[in-house]
Amino acid sequence: MICISIREESVEECLRLLEGVECAEIRMEKLSCRPEGVARIFSSHPRLIATFRSGGQGEDRKTDFLIRAVEAGAAYVDVEVEWEGPGKAEVIRRAYASGCSVIVSYHNHETTPGKEDLVAVIDRCFLQGADLAKVACFVRTDRENARLLGLLDDQRPLIVIGMGPRGRITRILSPLLGSRLSYAAVSAGKETAEGQMDAATLERLLREFADA
């Protein structure tokens, strides 16, 4: 499934971009609103992922926004495997209580670690309470693409992404090999990660590869 990644400042723009979208991630770190605005977004759509990448934002704001999203009806909440703040356990607890699935995610914006290290990261994600583990790594070589795609030979539910221009192929192949989601921008110029494609392009390429 393609998940549209949205990172906007206003509640109104998020709501506008959600029109006609099947699944979306709301990146809340740029939102300029009160927690009530978060509830407006996540009560408006049945299949949203609540995400808040810290980026210098306060722990309390991050925890509050994620909990508001969960309690308003988020389908998933994404928490980083490296997040060590006290709010993390509370977000996960509230997610379980609300029937919201938990994505525990790992992002490496510098490199793609070795296979043993990546498997160890996935193990950590599930030990921390993940329903889904997400691994996103910056890719520089074809072997690193192959290493990431090889992670999908696993019975556990995973999301696998290669970041950067060289990793774009993983955004097409990983969902065909079992990755639960592939992230895309709503349109060109709205990318939230390096190497991300717009949704129309990704959908077209997925059809072409699936029919090949």
C-alpha positions as CSV (number, residue, x, y, z in Angstrom):
1,M,0.0,0.0,0.0
2,I,1.1,3.5,-0.8
3,C,1.2,5.9,2.2
4,I,1.2,9.6,1.5
5,S,3.5,11.5,3.8
6,I,2.2,14.9,4.7
7,R,4.2,17.5,6.7
8,E,2.4,20.9,6.8
9,E,2.1,23.8,9.2
10,S,-1.7,24.2,9.2
11,V,-4.5,21.8,10.1
12,E,-6.5,23.1,7.1
13,E,-3.8,22.2,4.6
14,C,-3.4,18.7,6.1
15,L,-7.2,18.2,5.8
16,R,-7.1,19.5,2.2
17,L,-4.3,17.1,1.2
18,L,-6.1,14.2,2.7
19,E,-9.0,14.4,0.3
20,G,-9.2,11.3,-1.8
21,V,-6.2,9.7,-0.1
22,E,-6.4,6.1,1.0
23,C,-3.6,6.1,3.6
24,A,-1.4,8.9,4.9
25,E,1.2,9.7,7.5
26,I,0.9,13.0,9.2
27,R,4.3,14.4,10.2
28,M,3.3,16.6,13.1
29,E,6.6,18.3,14.0
30,K,5.8,21.3,11.7
31,L,2.2,21.7,12.8
32,S,1.4,25.1,14.2
33,C,-1.7,24.4,16.2
34,R,-3.1,23.5,19.6
35,P,-3.7,19.8,20.5
36,E,-7.3,20.2,19.5
37,G,-6.1,20.7,15.9
38,V,-4.4,17.4,16.0
39,A,-7.7,15.8,17.1
40,R,-9.4,17.4,14.1
41,I,-7.0,15.8,11.7
42,F,-7.0,12.3,13.1
43,S,-10.8,12.1,13.6
44,S,-11.3,13.0,9.9
45,H,-9.8,9.9,8.2
46,P,-9.8,6.2,9.1
47,R,-6.3,5.3,8.0
48,L,-3.7,7.8,9.3
49,I,-0.3,7.3,10.8
50,A,0.7,9.7,13.6
51,T,4.4,10.7,13.4
52,F,6.4,13.3,15.3
53,R,10.1,13.5,14.5
54,S,11.6,15.4,17.4
55,G,13.9,17.9,15.5
56,G,14.4,20.0,18.6
57,Q,10.8,20.0,19.6
58,G,10.0,19.5,23.3
59,E,9.3,16.0,24.7
60,D,6.0,17.2,26.2
61,R,4.7,18.5,22.9
62,K,5.7,15.4,21.1
63,T,4.1,13.1,23.6
64,D,0.9,15.2,23.8
65,F,0.4,15.4,20.1
66,L,0.9,11.7,19.6
67,I,-1.5,10.8,22.4
68,R,-4.1,13.2,21.0
69,A,-3.7,11.6,17.6
70,V,-4.1,8.1,19.0
71,E,-7.2,9.0,21.1
72,A,-8.8,10.8,18.1
73,G,-8.6,7.7,16.0
74,A,-5.2,7.3,14.4
75,A,-4.8,3.8,12.8
76,Y,-1.0,3.8,13.6
77,V,1.4,5.6,15.8
78,D,5.1,5.8,14.8
79,V,7.7,6.0,17.6
80,E,11.4,5.9,17.1
81,V,13.4,2.9,18.4
82,E,16.0,5.4,19.7
83,W,13.4,7.5,21.6
84,E,14.4,7.3,25.2
85,G,12.0,9.9,26.7
86,P,9.5,9.0,29.3
87,G,6.6,9.8,27.0
88,K,7.3,6.8,24.7
89,A,6.0,4.2,27.0
90,E,2.8,6.2,27.7
91,V,2.2,6.7,23.9
92,I,2.5,2.9,23.4
93,R,0.3,2.2,26.3
94,R,-2.4,4.6,25.1
95,A,-2.1,3.1,21.6
96,Y,-2.8,-0.4,22.9
97,A,-5.7,0.8,24.9
98,S,-7.2,2.6,21.8
99,G,-6.7,-0.2,19.3
100,C,-4.1,1.8,17.5
101,S,-1.2,-0.2,15.9
102,V,2.3,0.7,16.9
103,I,5.1,1.2,14.4
104,V,8.6,1.3,16.0
105,S,10.9,2.8,13.5
106,Y,14.7,3.0,12.9
107,H,16.2,5.7,10.6
108,N,19.8,5.9,9.6
109,H,20.4,9.0,7.4
110,E,24.1,8.3,7.0
111,T,24.5,4.6,5.9
112,T,23.0,1.1,5.7
113,P,24.4,-1.0,8.5
114,G,25.4,-4.7,8.1
115,K,22.7,-7.4,8.0
116,E,23.3,-8.6,11.5
117,D,23.0,-5.1,12.9
118,L,19.8,-4.5,11.0
119,V,18.3,-7.8,12.2
120,A,19.3,-6.7,15.8
121,V,17.5,-3.4,15.2
122,I,14.3,-5.2,14.1
123,D,14.5,-7.4,17.2
124,R,14.7,-4.3,19.3
125,C,11.7,-2.8,17.6
126,F,9.5,-5.8,18.4
127,L,10.9,-6.1,22.0
128,Q,9.8,-2.5,22.5
129,G,6.2,-3.4,21.5
130,A,6.0,-3.0,17.8
131,D,3.1,-4.3,15.8
132,L,5.2,-3.2,12.7
133,A,8.9,-2.5,12.5
134,K,10.1,0.1,10.1
135,V,13.7,0.3,8.8
136,A,14.8,3.2,6.7
137,C,18.5,3.6,5.8
138,F,20.5,5.8,3.4
139,V,21.7,3.8,0.5
140,R,24.9,4.3,-1.6
141,T,25.3,0.9,-3.4
142,D,23.3,-1.8,-5.0
143,R,24.5,-4.2,-2.4
144,E,22.9,-2.1,0.3
145,N,19.6,-2.1,-1.6
146,A,19.8,-5.9,-1.8
147,R,20.6,-6.0,2.0
148,L,17.5,-4.0,2.8
149,L,15.3,-6.0,0.5
150,G,16.7,-9.2,2.0
151,L,15.2,-8.2,5.4
152,L,11.8,-9.0,4.0
153,D,12.6,-12.7,4.2
154,D,11.1,-12.5,7.7
155,Q,7.7,-13.7,9.0
156,R,7.3,-10.5,11.0
157,P,5.5,-7.5,9.6
158,L,8.1,-5.0,8.3
159,I,8.3,-1.7,6.4
160,V,11.7,-1.4,4.6
161,I,12.9,1.8,2.8
162,G,16.1,2.8,1.2
163,M,16.6,6.6,1.4
164,G,18.5,8.7,-1.1
165,P,18.5,8.7,-4.9
166,R,20.2,5.2,-5.1
167,G,17.6,3.8,-2.7
168,R,14.6,4.7,-4.8
169,I,14.3,1.2,-6.3
170,T,13.5,-0.1,-2.8
171,R,10.4,2.1,-2.7
172,I,9.1,0.2,-5.7
173,L,10.3,-3.3,-5.0
174,S,9.8,-3.5,-1.2
175,P,6.0,-3.5,-1.3
176,L,6.1,-6.2,-4.0
177,L,8.2,-8.3,-1.7
178,G,6.1,-7.9,1.4
179,S,6.8,-4.5,2.9
180,R,3.6,-3.3,4.4
181,L,3.9,0.3,3.2
182,S,5.8,2.4,0.7
183,Y,5.8,6.2,1.4
184,A,5.3,8.8,-1.2
185,A,4.8,12.6,-1.5
186,V,1.3,13.8,-2.4
187,S,2.9,15.7,-5.3
188,A,6.3,16.8,-6.6
189,G,7.9,19.3,-4.3
190,K,6.1,17.9,-1.2
191,E,8.7,15.2,-0.4
192,T,9.4,14.5,3.3
193,A,12.5,12.3,2.8
194,E,15.3,12.1,0.3
195,G,14.6,9.8,-2.6
196,Q,10.8,9.9,-2.0
197,M,8.7,9.9,-5.2
198,D,5.3,11.5,-5.7
199,A,2.4,9.2,-5.3
200,A,1.3,9.2,-9.0
201,T,4.8,8.2,-10.1
202,L,5.1,5.5,-7.5
203,E,1.7,4.0,-8.3
204,R,2.5,3.9,-12.0
205,L,5.9,2.2,-11.4
206,L,4.3,-0.4,-9.0
207,R,1.8,-1.3,-11.7
208,E,4.5,-1.7,-14.3
209,F,6.7,-3.8,-12.1
210,A,3.8,-6.0,-10.9
211,D,2.8,-6.7,-14.5
212,A,6.3,-7.4,-15.7
